[in-house]
Amino acid sequence: MSSTPPVVTRFAPSPTGFLHIGGARTALFNWLYARGHGGTFLLRIEDTDRARSTPEATAAILQGLDWLGLDHDGDVISQFDRADRHAEVALDLLAQGKAYKCFSTQDEIAAFRETAKAEGKSTLFRSPWRDADPSTHPDAPYVVRIKAPQNGATVIRDRVQGDVTIRNDQLDDMVLLRSDGTPVYMLAVVVDDHDMGVTHVIRGDDHLNNAARQMMIYDAMGWDVPVWAHIPLIHGPDGKKLSKRHGALGAQEYQAMGYPAAGMRNYLARLGWSHGDDEFFTDAQAQDWFDLDGIGKSPARFDLKKLENLCGQHIAIAEDAALQKELHAYLNAAGLPALTEAQDACLAAALPYVKERAKTFPDLLEKAHFALVSRPVLPDEKAAKSLGADTCSILSELTPQLQNVNWSRNDLEATLNSFAEGLGTTFGKLAAPLRAALAGRSVTPSVFDMMMVLGRDETLARLDDAATRAPAGDVAG
């Protein structure tokens, strides 16, 4: 009885630029499928295009995957380093008579196509060397071409697209080795996937046509064809191909904008894949639920508002220590100053009170501004309007009331409500000047939350600063 081989997936980017959002989604799908099936997730850098591949781009891809938390198994594989192995397979096919030497020049190929076009025939190049007797071979440069099947059809059994049939007379005798002996990308991909034991090829549907050509190599070598899953591309909200104006940025740019990795993983998983009506889910749930049957055929639409909404939910449920660590990484990625030791301690105390309503890290840090700012707290323009002469006088009266109160939320609420009642008003009327005094902002967490985080001494000092500061409009300059 044959057993199903362990799942092996791979992500194989070309290092010619950053890890764009479509590539990140492809990597995520491969990672989820492998992790959910107890399999292996491999990373291969397809760096055969030496003119365009750069170490900087490779580093950017690795950093993007690291930020997203998509860990791979084993070493990173360089496709270029395996060129000898790729050539070996081409020469093996040549020796088997399944490939041939083609001596046609570029000019001859161009002339063939022009004639075919003029006669209304297929311009697919048919080499006169396919069945030539080796004794007729000239002493001239040649490429190695595979012998494509000429009759019947090739069926790509795709887990997303369904069965896709391509007539074999539409397939050309694909070049395997160039005239300088270097292997082509299409050959390298197949050899690498076979040698790495890849069982499932999950990639963008712009590669769908490549599958039929790559299957020629699998068939000629007698290798098992992997499970194909060609996933739809990502479009912008307007339904057009995703571009930079839609948000087709590098993964690291999203980190620098302050999106948490867990929220980005959740959102990318929902771009083209679904599990019922579930929108928000954890990594563990995604790994448990993810399957190829849940991937749709239609292009997904990128929506920043949905991304922000999911990110906010992930910030709210994150463990404080992990959240703080990611905040540090965000500041570094965004090129912002690191927190001081004192700020870090204050932020740790503030996180439970501010994380539930923040959608991004800049949003979170703004809500935690009261805990990060040091005295004197200068109010912004809107908050300063709450600190007139009357309110400063009220803050002066309030400070002694808080000197000896038990510093608990219940006692603070009782004291402030009682104080407001004594003034013939409500606490709501006091909230604005208190926010301005404690945070320098008009929109803040609860006044009581801020007092609990700041503690008695810092709260009283800030109230005293505000009470003694010249009211708005009285400051020169």
N, C-alpha and C positions, 0 to 999 in steps of 0.2 A: 504494500500500500504506500503510495507516494505521499510525502508530507509537504505542506506549503512552505517554501523557503522564507526565512525571516525577511521582513520588510526592510529595504534599503532605499532611501531617497537621497537626492543631492540637490544642492543649489550651485549653479555654475555661471556666475556673472563674468562679463568681460571687463577688465580693469581699464576702461577708457573714460571713466568719469565717476561721479559719486553714486552711492546706492540710492537710486530714485524710488519713489513710493511704489511703483509697479513691481520692481525687483524685490523690494522688502516684502510685499504681499506674497510673491511667489516663494520666497524663502520661508515665510511663515507657514504657508500651506504644506510645504515639504516637511518642515520641522514638526508641525502638529500631527501630520499623518504618521511620521516615524515614531514620535514620542507616544502617540496614542496606541500604537500597535506593538510597542516594546521593541521597535526596530532601531535602525541606525540612520543618522542624518549626516551626510558628508558634504564637504565644501571643496569645490574645485574652481580655481581661477583660470578662465579660458583666455590665456595671454599669448595666443599664437600670433596675433596681429601686433608685431613688435613695434611698428611705427606709431601705433596709437596707445599701446599699453604702457602705463606708468606705475612706478612704485607708489606714488602719491595716491593714485586712484585705488590701488589694492589696499593701501592703509585706510583710506576713507571707507571702503566697503567693509573691511574688518571692524572698524570702529562703529559703523552703523549697525552691524549685526550684534556687536557687543552691547550697544545701548539698548537695542530691542530685546536683549536677553535670549537671542537665538543661538544657543551653544551647539557647536558641531562636534562630531566624534572623530577622533584621529587627527592626523596632521592635515594642514591645507595642502591640496595637490595642485601643482603647476602643470597645466597642459603642455606648455612649451617644453618642459623638462622631459616629456614622454615622447618627443618627436621620433626618436629611433624606433620605439615600439609601434607607433602608428605606421611608419614606413615598412616595418617588418610585415605587418598584416597586408599591406598593399602588394608587397612582393610575393607573399604567400598566395594571394588571389591570382597574381600574374602566373605563378608557377602551376597553379591548378587549372589554368585556362579560363578562369572566370573574370579575368581582366586582361587588358592588352595594351601594347605600346602604340600610341598615336603620334604620328610625325607631322600631322597637319599644322601648318603655320597659322598665325592669327589672320594674316591676309587671306589665306585660303578659306578659313572659317567664315570670315566676313563676306567673301565672294559667294560662298555657298548660300548664305542667308539672303543676300540681295537677290540672287537668282530665284530662290524659293519664294521670296516675297512677290517678285514680279510675276511668277507663274501661279500665284495664289495657293501655294503649298505651305505646309508647316515649316517654320523656320528652325525647328528643333534640329540641331546639328547631328547628322549621321556620318560618322567617320568612315572613310574608305579603308581604314586600317583594321577594322574590327575583326575581319576574318582573313586578313592577308597572311600569306606564307612568310614565316620569319626570315626565310632566305632572301626575301625582297626588301627587307628593312634597310634603309639607308644609314650611313654613319652620320647621324644628325640628332639634334636635341629632340626629345619626345616627352610626352606626359603619359601617365598610366591612367587609363579609364576602366571603369567597371563595365561589364557587359549587362546592360539593363534588360529585363524581360521585354520581349517585343509583342507578345500576345497576351490576351486576358486582362485581368485587372488586379490591382493591389487594394486590399481592404484594410483600412486603419480602424481597428476596434478601439474606439476611444470612450473612456468612462464618463466624459463630460459631453462630447459632441455626438456620441453615438457612432454607428458604423459610417465611415467616410470612404467612398469608393473612388479610386483614381485609375483611369485606363492606362495600361502600361505603355501604350503608344504615345502617351504624353510625357513619358520619362526619358531623359537623355542618358547617354553613357557618361555618367558623372566622372569628372576628373578626381582621382585619388591622390596622385603625386604630381606636383608641378614639374616643369622641365629642369628645375634646379634640384629636384629630389626631395623637396619639402612637402609634407603632407598637408592636405586641405582641412579646413575646419570640420566639414561634414564627416570626414573619416575619423578625425580625432575624437569627436563627440561619441561616436559609436564604440570605438575601441576603449575609450576611457570608461564609458558606462558599463560595458561588458566586464572589463578587468576589475572595476570597483564593485561588481556584483549588484548594480542598481536594478531593483525590481520594478520600481514605479517612477516614470518620468512625468513629473508635474511641472508644467511650464506654460507660458503665454500662448494663446491660440494663433499668434503670428508665426509660430513654428510648426503649425499643423501640416503645411505642405512639405516641410522638411522630413516629416516622419516617413512618408512614402519613399523618399530617396534613401533615407537612412536604413529602412527595412531591406533594401537591396543588399546592403553590406551584411546585416544580420543573417539573411537567408543564404547568401553566398558562403558565409563562414560556418553556417550550421549552428548559429548561436540562438538562444532563447530571446525572443522579442519581449521587451519590458511592457508593463501595463502603461498605456498612454492616457494622460489626462491633460488636455489642452484647455486652460482656463481663460475666460473672457478678459479682455483688456479693461482698463479703468478709464472712464470718461469724466469730463467735468460736469457740473450741475446742469449745463446747457445741452448735454448729450453729445458734445463734440470731444474729439480725442484730447486727453488730459495734456495741458500745457502749463508752463510756469505761471501764467496768469490765473489758472485754476488752483494752483498749489502743488504742481509737479516738482517739488523741491527734493533735495537730498534728505535722507533720514536724519542726518545730524542737524540739519536746519530746523527740523521739527523739535529736536531736543533743545536747540538754542532758543526756540520760541516758547519753550516751557511746557510742552506736552509730556505727561508721564508715560513711560514705556508701556505700562500695563494697559492704559487707555488706548494707546496706539495699536497694541496687539489686538485688543478687543475690536477696535474699529476696523482694522485691516482684515480681520477674520470675517467680518460681516460684509465686506466688499466682494460680493459674488458668491458667498456661501451663506446658508441659513440653517438654523435648527428650530423648526417651528416658528413661533413668533418671538423667540428669545433675542433680545437686543444686548442686554448687559450680562456678562458672564465672566467667570474667573479663568485663569490658565488651566486649572485642573478640569473644569467643565469643558473648556474648548478641546483639550486633548481627548477627553472621554467621548465627546460628541462628534468631533470632526470626521467626516467621511467624504468620499468623492461623489457620492450620490446627491449630496446637498449643494453641490456647485451648480449654478445656473449657466445657461448658454449665453444670456444677454450681458452686454457690458455693464459693469457696476458704475454708479455715479458717486464721485467724491464730493462730500459735503462737510465743510468745516464746522458747521453748527452741530451736526451729529457727533463729529469727533470731539468737540468741546464738551458736549453733554455727557458722553461716555467717560471722558477724562475726569470730569467733575465727580462722577460716581466712584471712579477708582481712587481718586484722592481721598474721598470721604471714608472709604473702608480700609485704606492702607494703614499698616502698622506705623506708629509714629517714628520709630527708629529708622525704618526702611525709607520712609518718606523724607526724613531729614537728610539721609545719605544721598538720595536722588536730587534733593534740592541743591546740595553742594555741587554735584556733577552738573546740574543745570547752570549754576552760576559760572562754573568754569567754561562750559560749552558756549555760553553767551558772552564770555569775555568780561564778566562783571566781577567786582571785588569780592573776595571771600569774606565770610562772616568772621567777626572776632570771636574769641572764646566766650566773652560775655554775651554777645548777640546770640551765639549758638545755644547757650544755656537758656536765655529768655525765649528763644524760638521753640525750644523743646517744651517749655511750660505752656506756650501759647497754642501749639499745634492742635491739641484736642478741641480748642474753642474756635479755631478758624478754618479747619480743613473741610468742614461739611458743606460749605457753600462756595468753595473755590473751584474754578474750572481748569485753571492752568497755574503754573508755578508763579508767574508774575502776579496773577490774581491773588494767590495765596500769600505772597510776600507783602502785597499791598494791605491785605486784611490783617497781617501780622505787624504792620508798620509800627503800631503802638509799642510792641515789644522790642523792636529793633532800633528805634530812634533813641538817642540819648538827650539828656537835658542840656540846655533848655529846649522844650518842644515848641517849635515855631509853627503856628497854625497856617494852613494854606488859606487862600483868599476867601473861600466859602466858609470855612470854619471860623475864621477871624471875625466874621459878622456876628457870631454868637457871643463874642466876648466884649460886650459893651461895658460901660461904667456900672450899670445896674447889676449885670450878671457877675462881674468881678467882685462886687460888694457881697453878693450872695455866696460866692465861693469862699470869701473870707470868713463869713459866718459859719459855713459848713465845716471848714477844716477842724475847728475845735471839737465838733460833734463826733468826728471820726477818730479822734486821738485815742480814745480808750475803748471803742467798740470792739467786741469780739470779732476777729476778722474771718467771718464765715459768710457765705453767700446769703443765707437767711437773715442773719443779723444786719448785714449791710443793706439788704432790701428794706427791712423794717425801719432802720435808722433813716434812710434817704426818703422813704415814703412819709415817715413822721415829720421830717424836716420840711418837706414840700407842703404837707398839710398845715404846718405852723405858719407857712408863708401865704396860706390861702390859695395854693395852686396844686398842681399834680406833678408827679415825678416826670411825666412826659415833657413838661415845660423845662425841667432842669437838664434833661438828657443832652440837648444840643451843646450847651456850654461845657458840660462834663466831658463829652466826646472831644470837643475842641481842646480842652485843657489836658486830657490824658493822652490823646493821640494826634492832635493837630489836624484832624480830619472831621468831616461832617458825616461820613459813612464809615462805621466801625463795627466790630463785634459788640455784644452787650456791654454796657457800662460795668455791670457787676462782674462779667467775665474778665474784663480788663483789670479791674481792681484786684481780683483774685490772682491773676498772673503777675501783676506788678508788685503786689504786697503792700503792706501799710506804709512803710517809709517812702517808697518811690511814689506811691499814689499821693500822699500828703505833700511831698515836695513839688510834684507837678501842679497840684491844685494851688499851692502857695505861689509858684512861679506865675501862673495865669492870673491870680488875684492881684498880684503886685505889678503886672505888666501894664503898660499904658494901653487903654482901650483903643479899638480900631478907630482910625481917623485922627488920633492924637499923636501918632508917630511922625516925626519930621522926615521928609525925604521919602 
